[in-house]
Amino acid sequence: MSCGEPHETDCSEVLDHLYEFLDHEMPDNDCTKFEVHFEECSPCLEKYGLEQAVKKLVKRCCGSDDVPADLRSKVMGRIDLIRSGQTVPDQDITVTDRSAAAKE
C-alpha cells in the first residue's frame, strides 16, 4: 500500500513493520522515522490507529487468560533455540516408543 505521496520512509516499510512499532520492538531511531511518517501520511496513521485499537481490544478481552505452563515452556524453548542460532523444527518433535508401537 502506498498513499502516492513521497515520504522519507516508504509506506510499505512502515506497514511491513507496524507490529514491531506497536509492540515497541524496534530501535528508537526507527520509531522516530515511523512517527514522522505518521505525521505526514494519513492512510498509514489510520491503519496504525486501527491496529492499535484491535490490539487494545484483544488485550482487554483476552488479557486475563492464563497461558498453560506447557505452552509457555514450549514457546520459551523455541525462543531460546532461535536466540542461540540453532535450527528450529517446523513441528514439535515427539519421541515415540517404537517397541510399544510394534506391539500394537
Contacts in CASP RR format, 6 or more apart in sequence:
PFRMAT RR
TARGET T0000
AUTHOR 0000-0000-0000
METHOD contacts of the structure
MODEL  1
MSCGEPHETDCSEVLDHLYEFLDHEMPDNDCTKFEVHFEECSPCLEKYGL
EQAVKKLVKRCCGSDDVPADLRSKVMGRIDLIRSGQTVPDQDITVTDRSA
AAKE
1 11 0 8 1.000
1 12 0 8 1.000
1 15 0 8 1.000
1 43 0 8 1.000
1 47 0 8 1.000
2 10 0 8 1.000
2 11 0 8 1.000
2 12 0 8 1.000
3 11 0 8 1.000
3 41 0 8 1.000
3 42 0 8 1.000
3 43 0 8 1.000
3 44 0 8 1.000
4 11 0 8 1.000
5 40 0 8 1.000
5 41 0 8 1.000
7 37 0 8 1.000
7 40 0 8 1.000
7 41 0 8 1.000
8 33 0 8 1.000
8 36 0 8 1.000
8 37 0 8 1.000
9 33 0 8 1.000
9 34 0 8 1.000
9 36 0 8 1.000
9 37 0 8 1.000
11 37 0 8 1.000
11 41 0 8 1.000
11 43 0 8 1.000
11 44 0 8 1.000
14 21 0 8 1.000
14 34 0 8 1.000
14 37 0 8 1.000
14 38 0 8 1.000
14 41 0 8 1.000
14 44 0 8 1.000
15 44 0 8 1.000
15 47 0 8 1.000
17 26 0 8 1.000
17 30 0 8 1.000
17 34 0 8 1.000
18 47 0 8 1.000
18 48 0 8 1.000
18 51 0 8 1.000
19 25 0 8 1.000
19 51 0 8 1.000
20 26 0 8 1.000
21 30 0 8 1.000
21 31 0 8 1.000
21 34 0 8 1.000
21 48 0 8 1.000
22 48 0 8 1.000
22 51 0 8 1.000
22 52 0 8 1.000
22 55 0 8 1.000
24 31 0 8 1.000
26 34 0 8 1.000
37 44 0 8 1.000
38 44 0 8 1.000
38 45 0 8 1.000
38 48 0 8 1.000
39 45 0 8 1.000
74 92 0 8 1.000
78 88 0 8 1.000
81 87 0 8 1.000
81 88 0 8 1.000
82 88 0 8 1.000
END
